[in-house]
Amino acid sequence: MDGGLIVNEEGIKSAFAADGYAVVPGLLTGRQLGLAARLSRDLIERYRAGERLVTRDAISVADVTLRHPERNPGVDAARWEAEPFIIGDLVARDVRFAQVIALPSLWKCTSFLLGCSLQDVVFHHSNLTRKPAGVGPAIGWHRDASNTYFSTTDDKTVRFLLPLQLMSEDNGGTALIPGSHEAPQGCSSTDAIFPRVSPGFGLALHSQILHGGYPNRGSENRDVIVLQFGVASSTLAYQGNEILSLCHYSEIRNFCIRRWGNDCFTDYEEG
């Protein structure tokens, strides 16, 4: 398959099964990462400019600070109304994000992590989640399996966090508790680790792993594209209404080819 080169598949699959997460190298090539970063920068600027298509149903740094002040202590919410925290349904905001969702490496990785055929993998949802430098809010401890937006009854999902900058504890990177997907009780945040994930790599999360994150008080942004995939045969507990939700790889690939031609998976601009 085309796309990023995923190495050590068996080691990644073993880590995902044992620990509930895996840092996956080679998910995005340099050109693919450049596209993802450029589209995300454009989206952030459009949000700051108040474009209704982008701001509708999104969450600002001010929103989350007012709602959960304990997650962003010392930040004056009134100053950050025009700074995005979460922008969802990326294809609805900019159809070119379909080219990121269609990257074969993501679908192949989901296939071997969930132990299903590539033809059985479906796309669930997408968002851009941000912790701007100095003012980025914390994210409460949670398991993706319990969300009421898009989840399954059998836990067969993979959520990818694709960082646009090096993601670490220093910039409010995702914290998680290894093995907590197998231990619904007795987990403590004192056992948390902060995986370092470079741009082009991805952090793959099991739906039951306990994870969260602290405020970003560093000098570097932490911007991540979040993509969730699942299996077509799963029963959905909740289903969000996003463009391309529940589409298969062939459907999304054809969606892209109809708009940008056969070269759309290789002809990226450097970001």
N, C-alpha and C positions, 0 to 999 in steps of 0.2 A: 504493500500500500504506500501511497505518497504521504508526505507530511513529515513531522519530526521523527527522529530515530530514537525509539525507546530501547534502552539497553537493560539487561538483567531482569527480564520479565518475571522469571520464577522467584527471584529475590524480592521484587516489588510485591508480587502476589502473596508471598509468605508473610511479609511485613504487614500488609493490609489485613490479612486474616488474623494474625497474632496480636497486632497492636491497634488495629482499627484505623490506621492511617498509613500513608506512604508518601514520601517525597519522590516524585517521578521526574527524572531528567528527560530532556529532549522532546517535550510535548510541542513546543513551538520553535521553529527555526528563527534565525535573526530577522528575516524578512517578514515572517508571520507575526512575530512579536512587534515589529515596527508598525504593521497595520493595526494591531490591537491597541497599541499605545497611542497612535495618531487618532483613531476613532474615539478613544476615551478622552483624550485632551479636547477634541472638538466638542464632545458631549458636555464636558465640564464647563467649557466656555459658553456654550449655548444655554446651560442652566443658569450661569451667573448673569447672562444677559436677559433672563426672564422669559425665554421662549416657552410658550405654554405647552407645546408638544413634549418638551423635556421635563418641565417642572410638575406637570400633572401626575398625581399619585406618587411622586417621589418624596423623599424625606431629607430635610436639610439638617445641618449641624445644629441649628437653632431648635428645630423640632425635637430632636432627641435629647438635647440639653434641657429644654423646658419640661419634657415628659419624664426624664430620668436624671435629675441634677446630680445625683450621686455618681453617675457614670462619667461626668465631665466637670469635676470640681474646678472652681476658679475661672471658668469660661463665661463671659458675658454673652448670653444667647442672642441678645438683640443685635450684636455685631455680625452674626453669622447666618442671617436669614438667606443670603444668596450663595451660601457654600453648600454643595450637595454632600450628603452622607450616603444615601442609597438611591440609585436610579435603576428601576426594574424594566423588564420587557425590552431588552436592548434593541431588538430588531424593529420594534414599533417606533423607536426613537431615531434609528438610523439603520436602514435595511442592509447596509454593508456589514453589520455585525454578523449576518448570516454566514459570511465567509470564515469568521472565527469559529462559530459553532460547528461548521462543516469540516473542520480540520480532521483528517482521517485518524491521526494519532490519538485524539480524544476518544473516538468511538472504539478503536482497537483496544485502548487501555481499559475502557469500561467493560468490554467483552471479556478480557481475561481476568479482570478483578471480580466480576460477578459470575464467571463460569458459564457464560451463555454465548450463543453464536452472534456474530456481528449483525446478522439480519434481525435478531430479536431486540437489539438495543434501540431505545427511543429517547428523544430529547425531552426534558421536562421544562426547565426554566432558566432564566439568566438575569444577572444584575451586575452593576458596578457598585462595589462597596468601598468607601473611602474613610481613611483617618488622616485628615490633613495635618501637616506638621504643626506641632504645638497645641492644637485645639481638637484633635481627633478624639471622639468619645470612646469609652469602653463598650464592649459587647458582653452582655450577661451570659453566664454559663447556661448551656442548653444542649440538647440533642436534636439533630435535624429531623429525626423520626417523629418527633412530637409536634412539628410545625403544622399549622392549619392553613397553609397556602398550597403546598404541593408535596404530598407524601404518600407512601404505600403501606399496605398492611403487612407486607412480608420483609420489609427493610432492605429490599433489593434496589438500592440506589447508590450512586457514586456522585459526590459533590466535589468539583474541582475548584480550587482557589488558584488563580493564575495571576501572580503578582507582576506589576509593572515596574516596581523597584525591588531591590533586595528586601525581603520581608524577614524581620527578626524581632526580638524583644525590644530593641532600641527604638523602633518606630511603631510600636503597638501591634506587632505581629500576632497571629493567631496562637493562642495557648491551648493545649489539649492534654488530656490524661490518658497515656497509653494503656490499652487494655480495658478501658472503661466501657467499651461496647459489649463486653462480656460480663460486666459487673454493674448492674443497674443500681445496686446499693453499695454504700461504704466507700465511695470515691471522695477524695479530698483535693481541693485546689492546691494544696501544698505539694501534691505529686505532679503538678503541671510542668510541661516542658514547652519550649518555644522553638519549633523547627525553623531553621534558616532555609529560606526558599529563594533561589535566584530567579530573576526574570528569564523566561523560557522554560523553567521547570514548573511543576504544578504540585500542589498539596492535595492529595486525594483523601477524602474523608468518608468513612463508613457512617451510615445514617444514625447509628446508636452511640458513636463516640462523643463523650462529653467535652465540649470546647467552648471557648469564649475569648476574651482579650481585654487588655488594660488600655487606658488612654494613651494616645500618642503625644508625648511631650518632647519628642526629639525634633531634630531639624530636617528630617526627611519625611516626605509623604509616604503613606502606605495605601496604595490604590490596588485593588484586586478585581479582576473579572471573575464572577462566580457563575459556574455552569453546572447544572444537575442533569444526570442521565439515569435511566432506569431500564426495565425490561417490559416488553409489550404485554406479557401475560400477567403482570402484577395487577392486583386489585388496588385501586386508588382510594386512599382515605380522604384525600382532598385534592382538588385539581384547579390550579390557577388557569386563567384564560389568557394565554400569551400567544403571539404569533409563532407558529411552528411547533407549539407544544404537541407532544406525542407523535411527531413525525419521525420516520426512519431515516437512516443515513442517505439512502438513495433518493428520497424525497427532498431532503435539504440540499444535497448535491445538485440535483436537477433544478431546484429553485435558484441556486446560484448560477448555474450554467446558462439558464434562460436569460439572466440579466447581464452577465459579464463574460459569457463565452467559456470555452474549455480551458483557457489559460488563467482563469481567476484563482486557481489554487497555487500557482507558481509565480505569477506576475505581481508581486507586492512591492511597494515602495519602501525603502529603508526609512525607519522612523527616527 
